[in-house]
């Protein structure tokens, strides 16, 4: 059964099999076989003889004829499940679907057809990702879900979060469903809990939830129901019947309660310890039990004396092991094993459903060290370490002495080897110097021999030339014809010029010049292969730093001819204006 609707002496029932009318002790089915599951009954505003009901697969219309209700038809144009439906002030019917979103419907005049459907999805509601449930609060349609409560302003076209309702719900614990009763109180359901916003005379609300904490996890999830009898009494549908709430019942929800350690035992020991809270105070621990290291496994159980049946949460803390209390949980047993030796204190505290925290209960115990960490073992370790250190000291000193002795012997051997090495090196150096000196003397001797040979040849050639000139002059003295004298003098002058410009003399000069400037002529010819021999000679004289006058004497030409030849050489070498010819040749 999903819904009941009472009017005068007629009761309408929405059921999984359809809609039924109950009058007295008679029951009559209203819907046909094609209509399954009637969720609700909503009267058509402005027409008291019509009721619209949401079904598993759309909407259907009922009409009142006389004193009885009759099934009129299924409403065409909308086929979605319509569990939650409400009218707005403009005559639109709003429908919220479990997961498809929200719909706004407009009907024909006879309400047999939906003429306009406007769908809204989750994204149309700001900051919302959850399913929304429709309800009517203070005459307006309200949409609630896990992300907040939303409304559509009268003149607006987009949904907004309603701060007036959301302000009552902290930490984002927004209600899944809201229901307003006839006294303007707003009942809200959140997951497995329920509460009420009690309407006050000044138009505000007071949030009340403590009296309903005992109903947690007892409501029918997804089908929560509250029926308000009057201002002081309400009935809730729970899994095994009904729960009655009366506001007249006064109860102290902050009443303290006690937590107890029911048992503390080592898993290998038969002795069990317990600590309890009494009305007059906490039981004092008189003995701190000691446990051998090998029996280092414990189980502790605890509970609280809170008799209202609500879930109790516990938090534990083992001083000497934990950094602080554990998170709240319903676990009532905790185990420890492989603890290090020392004194430990176990603490447990409890929290009831009303937020009241019990005073912690404590229990201390000691884990003894293993034999190899006892004081006697540590004294033995100390003596053993001292003995080892003495032995090591003697052995190390002996090894140091031997090492020093060996090091001295090695040092002596190295000294002798170095001395011998220095002697050999000195001999080798002396031999190298003698060899280099001999090679230099040999080179100088060869050079001198070549120079002597060249000078000798040159002397011979000059002597021969002078002999020839002498003979020519003698013959010239016997000539009486002046015309023959001119011819003989001209021939003699040509012979002297030839001797001055003799190529053999250049070859001798080139040889001596190459010995001093070995790479110059090779590099000059490689860079400028089109130079004539005369231009090569001029370049060599410039390289030697000779003046134009000295070059003119050697080449048997005038100084002006030398300047002209230098100008032509600049052009062949490609030297730009402003660049020095001597500097360029000096870099080659």
Secondary structure by P-SEA (a helix, b strand, c coil): cccccccccbbbbbccccbbbbcccbbbbccccccccccccccccccccbbbbbcccbbbbbbbcccccccccccccccccccccccccccbbbbbccccbbbbbbbccccccccbbbbbcccccccccbbbbbbbcccbbbbbcccbbbbbcccccbbbbbccccccccccccccbbbbccccbbbbbcccbbbbbccccccbbbbbccccccccccccccbbbbbbccccbbbbbcccbbbbbbccccccccccccccccccccccccbbbbbbccccccccccccccccccccccccccccccccccbbbbbbbbccccccccccccccbbbbccccbbbbbbbbbbbccccccccbbbbbbbbbbcccccaaaaaaaaaaaaaaaaaaaaaaaaaaaaaaaaaaaaaaaaaaaaaaaaaaaaaaaaaaaaaaaaaaaaaaaaaaaaaaaaaaaaaaaaaaaaaaaaaaaaaaaacccaaaaaaaaaaaaaaaaaaaacaaaaaaaaaaaaaaccaaaaaaaaacccccaaaaaaaaaaaacccaaaaaaaacccaaaaaaaaaaaaaaacccccccaaaaaaac
